[in-house]
Every structure is written in C-alpha cells, then in structure tokens.
Amino acid sequence: MKGGYRGGRQDGIMRAYYGPDQRVAPPANCPEPARIRHISSISLSTNIMRLRRQLSLLLICALLASGCVYQAALSQGNLLDQEDIDQVEVGMTRGQVRFLLGTPMIDDPFHENRWDYVYYLRIGRDKAIFKRWLSIYYDGDNVTEIVKDQELRADL
C-alpha cells in the first residue's frame, strides 16, 4: 500500500470500501466540481478585494495622521527688551552696545560698520507672530545711527 491508498491513487479509498467496480454516484444535492471551483474563486476575489480595501484604509489613516505631527515653536535671533534698546545712544562704543544688547545676530564681514539684531518667534506652522529688526551703524568704534523696527520678510 502506497501512501495509505491502494494502488497509489486517491480513488483507492473508494475502491477499498466499495470494491473495484462498485462506485457510488455523489448525492443529488452535492455541488458539481466546476461549481465548487467557481465558488472558491469568488471567495478568493472577495478576500482580495477586502484586503485591498483594508490596505487603502490603512494608507489613508497614515496620510491623515502624518499631517498632525507636532511642530515646536521656533525662536530665532536676539530677544531684546525695549528698555535695553532705549538705552542705546549715539556715541556709545561697540563694547557698551554689546554689554546692553549682546552679540549681534548678524555680524556681516562686508559691512563691518553695521550690527543687526534680528528676532522672530514662530509658533507651530503659523507665520511669525513677533518680529523685530534693529540695525546699529558705527563710525570707527562709536555709534552713529540707530535704525529701529525695520520690516522683516512677510513669509517668516
């Protein structure tokens, strides 16, 4: 006996029970093999469609959740108190200005006679809610001009 079947074929079980020539026809309510294949192909395509639907729903949820990523507030530059800015006067030295306002945000090597103090605050994805730009011009080591409240770019 080969593999549990007589003669090595699958119909060997039926032959062993009924004999070689006494096969019984399947009952009338038993579906035909072609119909069984058709039903199984329908359930397979239904499962594939269900899987596609679930994957697309998962992808949509992932895309929607990616837009909800937290973005921290961005504070850039020198935050200056108005009292300190008001104390800066024409004729002060660079050391005195640095003591009052700190190191300038922009120390341009092409304009050594100008210090720029820039500050802006942006919260989340919104535009900057607070902007300030102060320029101090020097002649040698002394302040010659103070330009307050200059306009920064609108898209900051």
DRENDOLO-823258 format. One record per residue (C-alpha): residue number from 1; residue in one letter; x, y, z. Coordinates in steps of 0.2 Angstrom, whole numbers, plus 5000, padded with zeros to 4 digits. Layout:
BEGIN
[rec NUM "a" [X Y Z]];
...
***
This chain:
BEGIN
[rec 1 "m" [5000 5000 5000]];
[rec 2 "k" [5007 5016 4995]];
[rec 3 "g" [5004 5032 5005]];
[rec 4 "g" [4988 5025 5013]];
[rec 5 "y" [4979 5022 4996]];
[rec 6 "r" [4978 5006 4987]];
[rec 7 "g" [4987 5007 4970]];
[rec 8 "g" [4994 5024 4975]];
[rec 9 "r" [4979 5034 4968]];
[rec 10 "q" [4967 5044 4978]];
[rec 11 "d" [4951 5035 4972]];
[rec 12 "g" [4959 5019 4980]];
[rec 13 "i" [4949 5023 4996]];
[rec 14 "m" [4933 5021 4987]];
[rec 15 "r" [4939 5005 4978]];
[rec 16 "a" [4944 4998 4995]];
[rec 17 "y" [4927 5001 5003]];
[rec 18 "y" [4916 4998 4988]];
[rec 19 "g" [4926 4987 4978]];
[rec 20 "p" [4934 4990 4961]];
[rec 21 "d" [4918 4992 4951]];
[rec 22 "q" [4905 4997 4964]];
[rec 23 "r" [4907 5016 4964]];
[rec 24 "v" [4893 5026 4971]];
[rec 25 "a" [4887 5042 4962]];
[rec 26 "p" [4888 5058 4973]];
[rec 27 "p" [4871 5063 4981]];
[rec 28 "a" [4860 5074 4970]];
[rec 29 "n" [4862 5089 4982]];
[rec 30 "c" [4881 5089 4981]];
[rec 31 "p" [4888 5103 4971]];
[rec 32 "e" [4897 5099 4954]];
[rec 33 "p" [4916 5101 4954]];
[rec 34 "a" [4915 5116 4942]];
[rec 35 "r" [4903 5125 4953]];
[rec 36 "i" [4915 5122 4968]];
[rec 37 "r" [4929 5130 4958]];
[rec 38 "h" [4918 5144 4954]];
[rec 39 "i" [4913 5147 4972]];
[rec 40 "s" [4930 5146 4978]];
[rec 41 "s" [4936 5159 4965]];
[rec 42 "i" [4923 5171 4971]];
[rec 43 "s" [4928 5169 4989]];
[rec 44 "l" [4946 5172 4984]];
[rec 45 "s" [4942 5188 4974]];
[rec 46 "t" [4931 5194 4988]];
[rec 47 "n" [4946 5191 5000]];
[rec 48 "i" [4957 5201 4989]];
[rec 49 "m" [4945 5215 4987]];
[rec 50 "r" [4943 5215 5006]];
[rec 51 "l" [4962 5215 5008]];
[rec 52 "r" [4964 5230 4996]];
[rec 53 "r" [4950 5239 5005]];
[rec 54 "q" [4959 5237 5022]];
[rec 55 "l" [4976 5242 5015]];
[rec 56 "s" [4969 5258 5007]];
[rec 57 "l" [4960 5262 5023]];
[rec 58 "l" [4976 5260 5032]];
[rec 59 "l" [4986 5271 5020]];
[rec 60 "i" [4973 5285 5021]];
[rec 61 "c" [4974 5284 5040]];
[rec 62 "a" [4993 5285 5039]];
[rec 63 "l" [4992 5300 5027]];
[rec 64 "l" [4980 5309 5038]];
[rec 65 "a" [4990 5306 5054]];
[rec 66 "s" [5006 5312 5046]];
[rec 67 "g" [4999 5330 5045]];
[rec 68 "c" [4996 5330 5064]];
[rec 69 "v" [5014 5330 5068]];
[rec 70 "y" [5019 5342 5082]];
[rec 71 "q" [5030 5356 5077]];
[rec 72 "a" [5038 5366 5091]];
[rec 73 "a" [5039 5385 5092]];
[rec 74 "l" [5054 5392 5084]];
[rec 75 "s" [5063 5407 5092]];
[rec 76 "q" [5077 5414 5081]];
[rec 77 "g" [5088 5428 5085]];
[rec 78 "n" [5091 5440 5099]];
[rec 79 "l" [5076 5444 5110]];
[rec 80 "l" [5079 5462 5116]];
[rec 81 "d" [5070 5471 5129]];
[rec 82 "q" [5063 5488 5124]];
[rec 83 "e" [5071 5496 5139]];
[rec 84 "d" [5088 5490 5133]];
[rec 85 "i" [5085 5496 5116]];
[rec 86 "d" [5080 5513 5123]];
[rec 87 "q" [5097 5514 5132]];
[rec 88 "v" [5107 5513 5116]];
[rec 89 "e" [5113 5531 5111]];
[rec 90 "v" [5123 5539 5098]];
[rec 91 "g" [5141 5540 5103]];
[rec 92 "m" [5142 5524 5113]];
[rec 93 "t" [5156 5512 5110]];
[rec 94 "r" [5154 5494 5102]];
[rec 95 "g" [5158 5487 5120]];
[rec 96 "q" [5144 5496 5128]];
[rec 97 "v" [5132 5491 5115]];
[rec 98 "r" [5137 5473 5116]];
[rec 99 "f" [5135 5474 5135]];
[rec 100 "l" [5117 5481 5133]];
[rec 101 "l" [5111 5470 5119]];
[rec 102 "g" [5123 5456 5117]];
[rec 103 "t" [5132 5449 5102]];
[rec 104 "p" [5123 5454 5086]];
[rec 105 "m" [5113 5441 5076]];
[rec 106 "i" [5122 5446 5060]];
[rec 107 "d" [5140 5452 5060]];
[rec 108 "d" [5142 5455 5042]];
[rec 109 "p" [5160 5455 5036]];
[rec 110 "f" [5156 5465 5021]];
[rec 111 "h" [5148 5479 5032]];
[rec 112 "e" [5159 5480 5047]];
[rec 113 "n" [5151 5496 5052]];
[rec 114 "r" [5134 5489 5055]];
[rec 115 "w" [5127 5477 5068]];
[rec 116 "d" [5110 5469 5065]];
[rec 117 "y" [5099 5462 5079]];
[rec 118 "v" [5085 5451 5072]];
[rec 119 "y" [5072 5442 5081]];
[rec 120 "y" [5057 5432 5077]];
[rec 121 "l" [5045 5420 5085]];
[rec 122 "r" [5035 5407 5075]];
[rec 123 "i" [5023 5395 5084]];
[rec 124 "g" [5020 5379 5075]];
[rec 125 "r" [5016 5380 5056]];
[rec 126 "d" [5010 5398 5058]];
[rec 127 "k" [5019 5413 5052]];
[rec 128 "a" [5030 5423 5064]];
[rec 129 "i" [5019 5432 5077]];
[rec 130 "f" [5033 5443 5083]];
[rec 131 "k" [5047 5451 5073]];
[rec 132 "r" [5060 5464 5077]];
[rec 133 "w" [5075 5470 5067]];
[rec 134 "l" [5087 5483 5074]];
[rec 135 "s" [5102 5490 5065]];
[rec 136 "i" [5116 5500 5073]];
[rec 137 "y" [5128 5509 5062]];
[rec 138 "y" [5146 5514 5068]];
[rec 139 "d" [5159 5526 5063]];
[rec 140 "g" [5175 5518 5069]];
[rec 141 "d" [5171 5512 5087]];
[rec 142 "n" [5156 5524 5090]];
[rec 143 "v" [5138 5523 5086]];
[rec 144 "t" [5132 5535 5073]];
[rec 145 "e" [5114 5529 5069]];
[rec 146 "i" [5101 5518 5076]];
[rec 147 "v" [5088 5511 5065]];
[rec 148 "k" [5073 5503 5074]];
[rec 149 "d" [5058 5492 5069]];
[rec 150 "q" [5063 5488 5051]];
[rec 151 "e" [5052 5477 5042]];
[rec 152 "l" [5056 5458 5040]];
[rec 153 "r" [5050 5447 5026]];
[rec 154 "a" [5032 5444 5027]];
[rec 155 "d" [5034 5425 5024]];
[rec 156 "l" [5043 5422 5040]];
***
